[in-house]
């Protein structure tokens, strides 16, 4: 939204020069009051973006009201709804650095399965991040008048605090419980030990892939490193590897793609010293999505390989 002022100016000029019409210039209402039937994470995103849209519309920030309205509508449709990108906002360098670090934390939590482990907190963290980045743009004198920039600082402080609170709990939930495996990051408290269970749930790790790709990236490699380290610390030698795809291609193609993804994760495990005989591999194609979508929708959360320690 670097050209936010130019867009508003152009829209107003068009309104003054064109015949009066009933349709508004900005669509800030089509995503309000929709019924939702998605996952807890997607429903949480919808509620958060709906509230943000109404908040910005109440102060006549119609461009951002429309922006968040559209994100609410996407979440209600169970379509991929990702955090705002830094390049889309006109930010001061100091704000850019803080927000880049915050986005990296959010993505790391997602890599560790946060959207499944803590869907409500994940939605709160993402919406608060988008609230923070939008407000930070408003504090930039190059973007806003000085008086307006001062008012938006209150929004920055509020949204940042909400993000930090959600992320602190989310990181504790997704952080590995094995204190002997890794110490917690500075300033982050480990969650209280869980009550003894008769049978512990298997450890699960999720590796995500780019669209139409079976290539492991750096983030995926780190997840595999974590899985191997945890398995070693627990004395586990058996791994179940299941590949998945989103619904943006033909079913037979997606099945093959999910198998290639699983095979590449298997190869990475073997390269890290895991015995091949202890690894089972399967591909589910688009049949078992983490987030339900319509056919043809690209959904990053569904392009994954699940590693389960048996």
Secondary structure, 3 states (H helix, E strand, C coil): CCCHHHHHHHHHHHHHHCCCCCCCCCCCCCCCCCCCCCCHHHHHHHHHHHHHHHHHHHCCCHHHHHHHHHHHHHHHCCCCCCCCCHHHCCCCHHHHHHHHHHHHHHHHHHHCCHHHHCHHHHHHHHHHHHHHHHHHHHCCCCCCCHHHHHHHHHHHHHHHHHHHHHHHHHHHHHCCCCCCCCCCCCCCCCCCCCCCCCCCCCCEEEEECCCCCCCCCHHHHHHHHHHHHHHHHHCCCCEEEEECCCCCCCHHHHHHHHHHHHHHHHHHHHHCCCCHHHEEEEECCCCCCCCCCCCCCCCHHHCEEEEEEC
